[in-house]
Amino acid sequence: MAANVETMFSVRETPWHGLGTIVAEAPASKDALRLAGLDWKVTQKEIYTKEGKIDGYKANVRDIDGQFLGVVTDRYKVVQNTEAFAFTDELLGQGVKYETAGSLQNGRKVWLLAKLPSEFVVAGERISPYLVFSNAHDGSGAVRVAVTPIRVCCNNTLNLALDAARRSFSMVHTGNVKGKIQEARQTLFLADQYMEKLGMEFERLRRRKITERQAREYIETLLPIESGASPVTVRNVKKLRDDMAARYFDAPDLKGLGNNVYRFINAVSDFATHAAPIRRTKNYKENLFMKTYEGNPMIDRAYQMTRDAA
């Protein structure tokens, strides 16, 4: 198991990051908490030095094993894992099922992902929206709820950064957190609005034809070779370019889409989600997984580049 992924589960098959407990059916929240290893609470402890107590700060600690999670201010309000699942249960209604959930960095960060009930068909393809709830118990980040569309046939994320619609809601751990969580009910409205705008944008991209030469120029822009690069670097970048090009020109699931920007964005998404890196860092799998809900910069660059070129 990767060093930074502590516990998680996934439904039906080993996910692309290759981690976690596999279950046959998507569980409800009570079982999901247990399977994901999230059935614990955060407690807050006073902080002391040899000189005495440090005012204004507390330590967040996991109750089951005393694992230190982070130092936060007195204004920080804990959002427990059970509250995250209860919020999503209430938001999506009775019987919501969770596709995956888990813990990163020894409990410092947690997430859950649930499939939204609606499904969209764009250019003849099924696109399923998911709701991702992420939380940081170490004080490093806000509670975040985001919509992540998945292209069903190949499990690629298509969470483009649209100007016309938001795809996420966030809140800091201060003030009336529970009240803010209730405000996040607007996320479902945001999800419907985002998916409607995304579908319209996909149709526009599908109508935008591109030539083979343009596709290769886009790939070279996304994967540039810097001036003065070493022969090894040049060879590695060309290998990545060939990989991305193969996903655009040769992928069986994309050939029926025609030569257009929508096909190119899907090829970039496939590359960004599934391609093996030249150099795999210790945090590679964690960082790739987090882009599922934070948004992938490469996919957004491809979208911005092709939109600006219109």
N, C-alpha and C positions, 0 to 999 in steps of 0.2 A: 504494500500500500504506500502511496506517495506520502512523503513526510508531512505535508500540510493538510491532507484530507484525513480527518480523524475517523469519522463514522458516517455512513450514509446507506440508503437503500435505493433500488431502482426496480421498475416494473418489467417483468417478462424476459428481459435479456440484458447482458452485460452492456452498460453504456459505453460510448466511444472513449471515455476516460478510463474505462477498465477497472472501476472501483466499486465497492459496496456489496451489500446483501441483495440478492435477486429474489423477487417474489412473483408469484403467478398472476395475482390480480392487484389492481390499485387499491390500497387500503384506505379506510376512513381515518380520521385524525388520531383517535386513541391508539390504534395499532401503528399508525405512521410515526408517532412520537417514539414509540418503543423500538421499532425497526430501524429508525434513523439514529438511535442512540441519543435522543434529545429529551428523554424523560428525566430531566434534572432542572434545578432552579439556580438562579444567581442570587447570592447573598452579598451584602455590603458590610465590610469590616473597617474599623478605624485604623489609621496608619500611624505607627509610632517610630520614632528614632531614639537614640540614646538620650536626646535632650527632652523627649516627651512627644505628645500627640501633635500631628500635623493638622492644623485647622484648614477647613475648606476643601479637603480631599478625602476620598474613600477608595478602598480596594474592592473591585468586583471579584468574587470568588465563587467557584462552582461548589454546590453544597455536597455532592456525593463523594468527592475526593479531595476537596480543598485546592483544586487547580486554580492558580492565579490567572485572571483574565485581563486585568488592566486597572489603571488608576484613573478615576473620574472625579469631577467636581461634585460638591454637595448638591448642585442643581440638577445633576443627572438623574433621570428616572428610568428604572429598569423596566424593560418590556420582556416578560418571561416567554420561554418557548411555548408554553401552554396558551398564552395570550395570543401569540402569533397564529397558532392553529385555530383557536376559537374565533379570532377575527376572520380568518379565511373561511371557516365553516359558516359563519354568519353572513359573510359577504356573498358567498356563492350558493348558499342554501343547503337544506338538509340533504345528506347523502353525497356531499362532495368527495371525490377520490383524489388522492395524491400520487403523482407519478414518481417523484423523487424528493428527498429531503436529506439534510445531513449537517455535519459540523466540520469546520476548517480550523486549523491552527489551534488545536487543543481546546476548542469551544469558543474561541474569540469571535468567530463569525459563524452564523448559522443561516440556512436557507430552506425554503420549501417551494415546491412547484406543483401547481394543480391545473388540470385541463379545464378550460372554460367550456360551457355546454354547447356553444355555437361553433359551426365550422363554415369556412368560406371556400368557394370555388372561384379561382382566378385563372383565366386562360386554360380552363379545363382541368386545373390541378387543385387538389385539396390542400388548403392551408388551415392549420389548427392553431388557435391562439391559446397561450398558457399564461397563467398568472404566477409571477415569481415574487415571493416575500423574502427579503434578506434583512438581516439584523447584525449589528456588531456589538458584542458585549464588552469590548475593550476600550470603548470611548472613541474609537477612530472614525466612526461613520454614523450616518443617520439610518433610521428604519426606512426601507425603500420597498415600494410595491411597483412592479413593472409588467408590461405586457410583452410577451415574446412569441411572435408568430413562428411556427415550424412548418416547413414544407414536408408533408407527411411521407412522400415516397422515398425520401433520402435523409430525413432527420436533419435538414439544414435550417439554421436560423435566418430569418429575413427581417430582423428588427431594424429597419432603416430609420435614420434620424430625419423625420419629416418636419418641414417648416409649418405645415398646416395642422398638425395634431400632435399632442403630447402622448408619450407612451409610459410615463412613470410618475409616481407621486412619492415624495420623501418628507421626512419630519425628523427634527433633532430630538434628542433625549432630554428635553427640558420642558417646563411648564406642564400643562394638562395633557399628558401623552395619550391617555385613554380617550379624551375628547378629540384629539387629533386623529386617532385611529378611526373614530367614527366618521370624521371628515373624509377619510380615505375611501369611503363608500363611492365617492365620485369616480374612483378608479374604474369601476365597471362601465360607467358612462364614457370615461376616457377610452376604455378598451374598444367599445363599439365604435366610437368616433374614429379612433386610430385605425381600426381594421377597415372601416368604410373608406377612409382617405387612402390607406395603403392599397386597397383593391383598385381604386381609381388610378393611383400612380402606377401600379403594375400594368394596367391596361394601356396607359400612355407609353410606358417603356416597351411594351410588346409591339406597339405600332412603330417604334423608332428603329428603323433598319440600320445595321452597321455592316461594313464590308470586312473581309478577312484581314485586310491591312489595318483597318481601324482597331479591330480587336487586338491585334498584335501590338499596336502602338499603345493602347490602353494598358496592356500587360507590362510593357516596358516602363511605362510611367509609374505603375504601382510597385514594380520591383526594379528600381533603378540600379545602375552600376556607377558608383561614385568615381570621380576622376582620381587617378592614382591608385585605384584598388589593386590588390595583389592578384596574381594569377589564380590562386586558390579561391579568393572571393569571387572573382569573375566567373570561374567555373561553377561555383555553388549557386550564384544568382541565376545563371543560365539554366541550371538544373531546375530551379524553382519556377522559372518562366516556362520551361517545357512542361512542367507538371500542371501549371494553371492553364496553359494552352490546350493540353490534352483534355482537361475538364470542360473546356468550352467547345472544342471541335469534335471530340470523340465520345463524350459521355452518352450512353444510350438513352438515359432519361431526359436529356436536353435536346436531342436531335430533332424531336418533333415540334419544338418551340419556334423554329425558324431562326434566321440570323438577325437578332435584334438585341436591344439593351437589356431586356428582361432576362434573356438567356445568359447574357454576359454577367449580370449581377448574381444570378444563381450559380454560375461557374466560380465566381470569386467567393461566394458564400461557401461553396463546397470545399474550395481550397483553404479558406480561412478556418473552417471548422474541422477538416479532416486531414489535411496534408501534414506529413511528418516534417518537423523543422530540421534544418541543417545541424543546428546545435541545440540540444534539448537541455534546458536549464532545470534546476531542482524544482522550481515553482511552475514549470511549464503546464502541467495538467490543471493545476489550480487556476492559473491565470486564464487558460482557455475556457475552463468551465465558467468562471465568473463573467466572461464576455457573453455568455448565453443570456444573461439578464442585464448586464451593463451596456451592451452594444459593442460591436466589433469595429474598431477604427478602420480596418482595411475595407470592410464592406461599405462603411460610410464614405470613405475616400473614393471608392469606385462609383458609388451613386452620385456623389457631388461632381466628380470629374465628367461623367457621362451627361449629367444634367447641364453643366456649364457649357459643354460642347454642342448642345442642341442648337 
